[in-house]
Amino acid sequence: MKKKLPRSFFLTLSSFVIFVVVSKTLDFFLAISALSIFVSYCWGEKRLFYLLLVGIIFPIIVFIFFETILGLRFPPGIITNIYYS
């Protein structure tokens, strides 16, 4: 008997496709914030404070790691254009 995959699995999988589209068209940081919040919500986190915390802190950590430690620039977008100009 095959076990059915949970709905959250398919929502997470589809959110990664949406992430790629949003990160290419709008901004990487908007996409990673939305992805972090959505995936956390899909996998059971319902407290708004923690969802917002993940959506704000995780992109900042990613930015600091790649920009300052690795010295990589992010592609142009809404938020990155504000930072780099």
N, CA, C and O atoms as CSV, one atom per row, in Angstrom:
chain,resi,resn,atom,element,x,y,z
A,1,MET,N,N,0.833,-1.175,0.000
A,1,MET,CA,C,0.000,0.000,0.000
A,1,MET,C,C,0.886,1.249,0.000
A,1,MET,O,O,1.769,1.390,0.846
A,2,LYS,N,N,0.649,2.130,-0.931
A,2,LYS,CA,C,1.431,3.353,-1.043
A,2,LYS,C,C,0.863,4.421,-0.122
A,2,LYS,O,O,-0.349,4.601,-0.001
A,3,LYS,N,N,1.788,5.122,0.523
A,3,LYS,CA,C,1.370,6.240,1.353
A,3,LYS,C,C,1.259,7.485,0.488
A,3,LYS,O,O,2.084,7.717,-0.396
A,4,LYS,N,N,0.250,8.267,0.746
A,4,LYS,CA,C,0.050,9.512,0.027
A,4,LYS,C,C,0.908,10.608,0.654
A,4,LYS,O,O,0.987,10.721,1.878
A,5,LEU,N,N,1.542,11.405,-0.185
A,5,LEU,CA,C,2.353,12.520,0.322
A,5,LEU,C,C,1.437,13.601,0.891
A,5,LEU,O,O,0.334,13.810,0.386
A,6,PRO,N,N,1.890,14.284,1.937
A,6,PRO,CA,C,1.044,15.320,2.540
A,6,PRO,C,C,0.869,16.517,1.611
A,6,PRO,O,O,1.703,16.788,0.747
A,7,ARG,N,N,-0.225,17.212,1.813
A,7,ARG,CA,C,-0.539,18.397,1.009
A,7,ARG,C,C,0.567,19.444,1.130
A,7,ARG,O,O,0.883,20.135,0.161
A,8,SER,N,N,1.149,19.557,2.314
A,8,SER,CA,C,2.205,20.542,2.530
A,8,SER,C,C,3.408,20.306,1.621
A,8,SER,O,O,4.103,21.251,1.247
A,9,PHE,N,N,3.653,19.039,1.266
A,9,PHE,CA,C,4.754,18.724,0.352
A,9,PHE,C,C,4.519,19.368,-1.012
A,9,PHE,O,O,5.422,19.990,-1.571
A,10,PHE,N,N,3.311,19.219,-1.544
A,10,PHE,CA,C,3.009,19.768,-2.862
A,10,PHE,C,C,2.945,21.291,-2.844
A,10,PHE,O,O,3.320,21.941,-3.820
A,11,LEU,N,N,2.474,21.859,-1.743
A,11,LEU,CA,C,2.475,23.315,-1.618
A,11,LEU,C,C,3.904,23.856,-1.570
A,11,LEU,O,O,4.206,24.883,-2.177
A,12,THR,N,N,4.765,23.168,-0.856
A,12,THR,CA,C,6.166,23.579,-0.775
A,12,THR,C,C,6.837,23.463,-2.137
A,12,THR,O,O,7.573,24.360,-2.548
A,13,LEU,N,N,6.587,22.374,-2.829
A,13,LEU,CA,C,7.162,22.165,-4.153
A,13,LEU,C,C,6.712,23.258,-5.129
A,13,LEU,O,O,7.526,23.802,-5.875
A,14,SER,N,N,5.432,23.570,-5.120
A,14,SER,CA,C,4.936,24.619,-6.018
A,14,SER,C,C,5.441,25.996,-5.610
A,14,SER,O,O,5.613,26.868,-6.462
A,15,SER,N,N,5.681,26.202,-4.312
A,15,SER,CA,C,6.191,27.501,-3.875
A,15,SER,C,C,7.609,27.743,-4.380
A,15,SER,O,O,7.992,28.892,-4.598
A,16,PHE,N,N,8.388,26.697,-4.570
A,16,PHE,CA,C,9.731,26.865,-5.120
A,16,PHE,C,C,9.689,27.290,-6.585
A,16,PHE,O,O,10.554,28.038,-7.041
A,17,VAL,N,N,8.693,26.819,-7.319
A,17,VAL,CA,C,8.530,27.252,-8.713
A,17,VAL,C,C,8.158,28.738,-8.740
A,17,VAL,O,O,8.694,29.506,-9.538
A,18,ILE,N,N,7.229,29.131,-7.854
A,18,ILE,CA,C,6.841,30.535,-7.766
A,18,ILE,C,C,8.022,31.385,-7.313
A,18,ILE,O,O,8.187,32.514,-7.773
A,19,PHE,N,N,8.845,30.847,-6.413
A,19,PHE,CA,C,10.042,31.549,-5.943
A,19,PHE,C,C,10.967,31.908,-7.103
A,19,PHE,O,O,11.464,33.032,-7.181
A,20,VAL,N,N,11.194,30.961,-7.993
A,20,VAL,CA,C,12.075,31.209,-9.135
A,20,VAL,C,C,11.516,32.325,-10.011
A,20,VAL,O,O,12.261,33.200,-10.452
A,21,VAL,N,N,10.225,32.299,-10.261
A,21,VAL,CA,C,9.599,33.323,-11.103
A,21,VAL,C,C,9.686,34.697,-10.447
A,21,VAL,O,O,10.066,35.672,-11.094
A,22,VAL,N,N,9.336,34.776,-9.172
A,22,VAL,CA,C,9.355,36.065,-8.472
A,22,VAL,C,C,10.782,36.589,-8.331
A,22,VAL,O,O,11.018,37.788,-8.482
A,23,SER,N,N,11.728,35.706,-8.045
A,23,SER,CA,C,13.109,36.170,-7.884
A,23,SER,C,C,13.702,36.666,-9.198
A,23,SER,O,O,14.569,37.540,-9.191
A,24,LYS,N,N,13.252,36.127,-10.312
A,24,LYS,CA,C,13.762,36.583,-11.610
A,24,LYS,C,C,13.071,37.852,-12.088
A,24,LYS,O,O,13.688,38.665,-12.777
A,25,THR,N,N,11.797,38.038,-11.733
A,25,THR,CA,C,11.049,39.184,-12.253
A,25,THR,C,C,11.028,40.374,-11.300
A,25,THR,O,O,11.165,41.512,-11.748
A,26,LEU,N,N,10.862,40.147,-10.007
A,26,LEU,CA,C,10.752,41.264,-9.062
A,26,LEU,C,C,12.042,41.475,-8.271
A,26,LEU,O,O,12.790,42.422,-8.514
A,27,ASP,N,N,12.285,40.579,-7.330
A,27,ASP,CA,C,13.455,40.745,-6.477
A,27,ASP,C,C,13.716,39.454,-5.722
A,27,ASP,O,O,12.783,38.781,-5.284
A,28,PHE,N,N,14.977,39.115,-5.574
A,28,PHE,CA,C,15.365,37.909,-4.859
A,28,PHE,C,C,14.935,37.967,-3.398
A,28,PHE,O,O,14.465,36.970,-2.851
A,29,PHE,N,N,15.091,39.124,-2.766
A,29,PHE,CA,C,14.788,39.216,-1.337
A,29,PHE,C,C,13.300,39.207,-1.050
A,29,PHE,O,O,12.875,38.685,-0.019
A,30,LEU,N,N,12.509,39.769,-1.929
A,30,LEU,CA,C,11.057,39.632,-1.775
A,30,LEU,C,C,10.654,38.176,-1.918
A,30,LEU,O,O,9.801,37.683,-1.179
A,31,ALA,N,N,11.264,37.494,-2.865
A,31,ALA,CA,C,10.936,36.082,-3.096
A,31,ALA,C,C,11.360,35.212,-1.921
A,31,ALA,O,O,10.606,34.336,-1.500
A,32,ILE,N,N,12.552,35.440,-1.386
A,32,ILE,CA,C,13.026,34.593,-0.284
A,32,ILE,C,C,12.235,34.881,0.998
A,32,ILE,O,O,12.028,33.976,1.807
A,33,SER,N,N,11.798,36.112,1.189
A,33,SER,CA,C,10.955,36.432,2.343
A,33,SER,C,C,9.608,35.733,2.237
A,33,SER,O,O,9.149,35.104,3.190
A,34,ALA,N,N,8.980,35.847,1.076
A,34,ALA,CA,C,7.685,35.206,0.876
A,34,ALA,C,C,7.802,33.688,0.975
A,34,ALA,O,O,6.941,33.034,1.563
A,35,LEU,N,N,8.861,33.130,0.404
A,35,LEU,CA,C,9.068,31.683,0.473
A,35,LEU,C,C,9.255,31.219,1.912
A,35,LEU,O,O,8.683,30.208,2.320
A,36,SER,N,N,10.041,31.943,2.669
A,36,SER,CA,C,10.287,31.568,4.068
A,36,SER,C,C,8.996,31.566,4.873
A,36,SER,O,O,8.731,30.640,5.640
A,37,ILE,N,N,8.203,32.604,4.694
A,37,ILE,CA,C,6.936,32.696,5.422
A,37,ILE,C,C,5.981,31.597,4.978
A,37,ILE,O,O,5.365,30.936,5.814
A,38,PHE,N,N,5.852,31.398,3.673
A,38,PHE,CA,C,4.895,30.424,3.150
A,38,PHE,C,C,5.250,28.996,3.546
A,38,PHE,O,O,4.381,28.235,3.971
A,39,VAL,N,N,6.508,28.633,3.409
A,39,VAL,CA,C,6.928,27.271,3.762
A,39,VAL,C,C,6.773,27.029,5.261
A,39,VAL,O,O,6.332,25.955,5.673
A,40,SER,N,N,7.130,28.009,6.073
A,40,SER,CA,C,6.950,27.859,7.518
A,40,SER,C,C,5.482,27.669,7.869
A,40,SER,O,O,5.138,26.845,8.717
A,41,TYR,N,N,4.621,28.436,7.212
A,41,TYR,CA,C,3.182,28.313,7.455
A,41,TYR,C,C,2.652,26.952,7.015
A,41,TYR,O,O,1.873,26.320,7.729
A,42,CYS,N,N,3.079,26.508,5.842
A,42,CYS,CA,C,2.612,25.212,5.318
A,42,CYS,C,C,3.021,24.047,6.212
A,42,CYS,O,O,2.298,23.055,6.313
A,43,TRP,N,N,4.158,24.161,6.849
A,43,TRP,CA,C,4.643,23.066,7.684
A,43,TRP,C,C,4.265,23.224,9.156
A,43,TRP,O,O,4.820,22.545,10.020
A,44,GLY,N,N,3.316,24.126,9.438
A,44,GLY,CA,C,2.713,24.112,10.752
A,44,GLY,C,C,2.867,25.328,11.637
A,44,GLY,O,O,2.212,25.409,12.676
A,45,GLU,N,N,3.709,26.276,11.266
A,45,GLU,CA,C,3.870,27.463,12.121
A,45,GLU,C,C,2.715,28.422,11.860
A,45,GLU,O,O,2.534,28.894,10.738
A,46,LYS,N,N,1.948,28.703,12.882
A,46,LYS,CA,C,0.774,29.570,12.727
A,46,LYS,C,C,0.922,30.908,13.451
A,46,LYS,O,O,0.096,31.802,13.269
A,47,ARG,N,N,1.955,31.051,14.263
A,47,ARG,CA,C,2.133,32.296,15.017
A,47,ARG,C,C,2.715,33.374,14.111
A,47,ARG,O,O,3.802,33.215,13.556
A,48,LEU,N,N,1.982,34.462,13.970
A,48,LEU,CA,C,2.344,35.537,13.053
A,48,LEU,C,C,3.701,36.147,13.387
A,48,LEU,O,O,4.477,36.463,12.485
A,49,PHE,N,N,3.985,36.313,14.651
A,49,PHE,CA,C,5.266,36.902,15.055
A,49,PHE,C,C,6.435,36.077,14.524
A,49,PHE,O,O,7.385,36.637,13.977
A,50,TYR,N,N,6.378,34.763,14.678
A,50,TYR,CA,C,7.479,33.910,14.222
A,50,TYR,C,C,7.546,33.822,12.699
A,50,TYR,O,O,8.632,33.707,12.130
A,51,LEU,N,N,6.406,33.875,12.049
A,51,LEU,CA,C,6.410,33.886,10.584
A,51,LEU,C,C,7.092,35.144,10.063
A,51,LEU,O,O,7.916,35.078,9.151
A,52,LEU,N,N,6.751,36.276,10.636
A,52,LEU,CA,C,7.394,37.527,10.219
A,52,LEU,C,C,8.870,37.559,10.586
A,52,LEU,O,O,9.692,38.089,9.838
A,53,LEU,N,N,9.199,36.996,11.729
A,53,LEU,CA,C,10.593,36.927,12.148
A,53,LEU,C,C,11.420,36.122,11.150
A,53,LEU,O,O,12.516,36.533,10.768
A,54,VAL,N,N,10.898,34.991,10.736
A,54,VAL,CA,C,11.590,34.158,9.737
A,54,VAL,C,C,11.670,34.897,8.404
A,54,VAL,O,O,12.698,34.843,7.729
A,55,GLY,N,N,10.605,35.580,8.022
A,55,GLY,CA,C,10.586,36.294,6.750
A,55,GLY,C,C,11.501,37.498,6.701
A,55,GLY,O,O,11.858,37.959,5.617
A,56,ILE,N,N,11.886,38.015,7.855
A,56,ILE,CA,C,12.780,39.182,7.893
A,56,ILE,C,C,14.217,38.773,8.210
A,56,ILE,O,O,15.150,39.225,7.546
A,57,ILE,N,N,14.398,37.931,9.206
A,57,ILE,CA,C,15.742,37.567,9.665
A,57,ILE,C,C,16.468,36.682,8.644
A,57,ILE,O,O,17.645,36.912,8.364
A,58,PHE,N,N,15.794,35.687,8.089
A,58,PHE,CA,C,16.459,34.771,7.155
A,58,PHE,C,C,17.026,35.487,5.929
A,58,PHE,O,O,18.179,35.236,5.580
A,59,PRO,N,N,16.273,36.369,5.254
A,59,PRO,CA,C,16.874,37.087,4.119
A,59,PRO,C,C,18.046,37.978,4.513
A,59,PRO,O,O,18.995,38.134,3.744
A,60,ILE,N,N,17.985,38.562,5.705
A,60,ILE,CA,C,19.105,39.398,6.163
A,60,ILE,C,C,20.355,38.551,6.366
A,60,ILE,O,O,21.455,38.963,5.996
A,61,ILE,N,N,20.188,37.374,6.952
A,61,ILE,CA,C,21.327,36.473,7.152
A,61,ILE,C,C,21.908,36.032,5.809
A,61,ILE,O,O,23.126,35.990,5.635
A,62,VAL,N,N,21.033,35.706,4.870
A,62,VAL,CA,C,21.494,35.312,3.529
A,62,VAL,C,C,22.263,36.454,2.880
A,62,VAL,O,O,23.328,36.245,2.299
A,63,PHE,N,N,21.719,37.662,2.982
A,63,PHE,CA,C,22.376,38.817,2.387
A,63,PHE,C,C,23.751,39.057,3.003
A,63,PHE,O,O,24.733,39.239,2.283
A,64,ILE,N,N,23.823,39.057,4.325
A,64,ILE,CA,C,25.107,39.293,5.004
A,64,ILE,C,C,26.118,38.232,4.616
A,64,ILE,O,O,27.279,38.547,4.355
A,65,PHE,N,N,25.693,36.986,4.576
A,65,PHE,CA,C,26.610,35.902,4.238
A,65,PHE,C,C,27.162,36.055,2.823
A,65,PHE,O,O,28.373,35.993,2.614
A,66,PHE,N,N,26.274,36.254,1.861
A,66,PHE,CA,C,26.737,36.313,0.475
A,66,PHE,C,C,27.422,37.635,0.133
A,66,PHE,O,O,28.419,37.644,-0.589
A,67,GLU,N,N,26.905,38.734,0.637
A,67,GLU,CA,C,27.450,40.042,0.280
A,67,GLU,C,C,28.771,40.328,0.995
A,67,GLU,O,O,29.742,40.740,0.359
A,68,THR,N,N,28.814,40.118,2.282
A,68,THR,CA,C,30.012,40.513,3.023
A,68,THR,C,C,31.046,39.399,3.137
A,68,THR,O,O,32.241,39.642,2.968
A,69,ILE,N,N,30.606,38.204,3.417
A,69,ILE,CA,C,31.561,37.114,3.626
A,69,ILE,C,C,32.068,36.561,2.297
A,69,ILE,O,O,33.273,36.373,2.129
A,70,LEU,N,N,31.173,36.300,1.361
A,70,LEU,CA,C,31.593,35.744,0.071
A,70,LEU,C,C,31.895,36.803,-0.984
A,70,LEU,O,O,32.533,36.513,-1.997
A,71,GLY,N,N,31.440,38.020,-0.748
A,71,GLY,CA,C,31.706,39.109,-1.683
A,71,GLY,C,C,30.933,39.013,-2.987
A,71,GLY,O,O,31.413,39.480,-4.020
A,72,LEU,N,N,29.758,38.422,-2.962
A,72,LEU,CA,C,28.942,38.281,-4.169
A,72,LEU,C,C,27.836,39.324,-4.195
A,72,LEU,O,O,27.221,39.616,-3.170
A,73,ARG,N,N,27.591,39.876,-5.363
A,73,ARG,CA,C,26.486,40.830,-5.549
A,73,ARG,C,C,25.256,40.086,-6.002
A,73,ARG,O,O,25.332,39.110,-6.748
A,74,PHE,N,N,24.122,40.566,-5.537
A,74,PHE,CA,C,22.857,39.971,-5.949
A,74,PHE,C,C,22.363,40.618,-7.229
A,74,PHE,O,O,22.718,41.760,-7.522
A,75,PRO,N,N,21.549,39.906,-7.996
A,75,PRO,CA,C,21.022,40.479,-9.239
A,75,PRO,C,C,20.104,41.667,-8.947
A,75,PRO,O,O,19.537,41.765,-7.858
A,76,PRO,N,N,19.960,42.563,-9.920
A,76,PRO,CA,C,19.127,43.742,-9.698
A,76,PRO,C,C,17.667,43.363,-9.421
A,76,PRO,O,O,17.129,42.402,-9.970
A,77,GLY,N,N,17.075,44.140,-8.569
A,77,GLY,CA,C,15.679,43.949,-8.218
A,77,GLY,C,C,15.205,45.156,-7.435
A,77,GLY,O,O,15.933,46.142,-7.318
A,78,ILE,N,N,14.010,45.096,-6.901
A,78,ILE,CA,C,13.431,46.238,-6.200
A,78,ILE,C,C,14.271,46.631,-4.984
A,78,ILE,O,O,14.669,47.789,-4.858
A,79,ILE,N,N,14.538,45.696,-4.105
A,79,ILE,CA,C,15.274,45.997,-2.871
A,79,ILE,C,C,16.766,46.134,-3.142
A,79,ILE,O,O,17.410,47.023,-2.585
A,80,THR,N,N,17.318,45.288,-3.970
A,80,THR,CA,C,18.758,45.368,-4.239
A,80,THR,C,C,19.128,46.652,-4.979
A,80,THR,O,O,20.219,47.181,-4.769
A,81,ASN,N,N,18.255,47.160,-5.831
A,81,ASN,CA,C,18.534,48.436,-6.498
A,81,ASN,C,C,18.585,49.578,-5.489
A,81,ASN,O,O,19.382,50.505,-5.636
A,82,ILE,N,N,17.735,49.514,-4.468
A,82,ILE,CA,C,17.763,50.541,-3.420
A,82,ILE,C,C,19.072,50.452,-2.645
A,82,ILE,O,O,19.686,51.475,-2.342
A,83,TYR,N,N,19.501,49.236,-2.323
A,83,TYR,CA,C,20.731,49.059,-1.542
A,83,TYR,C,C,21.971,49.452,-2.337
A,83,TYR,O,O,22.849,50.139,-1.814
A,84,TYR,N,N,22.052,49.026,-3.589
A,84,TYR,CA,C,23.267,49.255,-4.361
A,84,TYR,C,C,23.386,50.668,-4.922
A,84,TYR,O,O,24.469,51.062,-5.354
A,85,SER,N,N,22.308,51.435,-4.926
A,85,SER,CA,C,22.419,52.792,-5.499
A,85,SER,C,C,22.716,53.846,-4.479
A,85,SER,O,O,22.835,55.022,-4.822
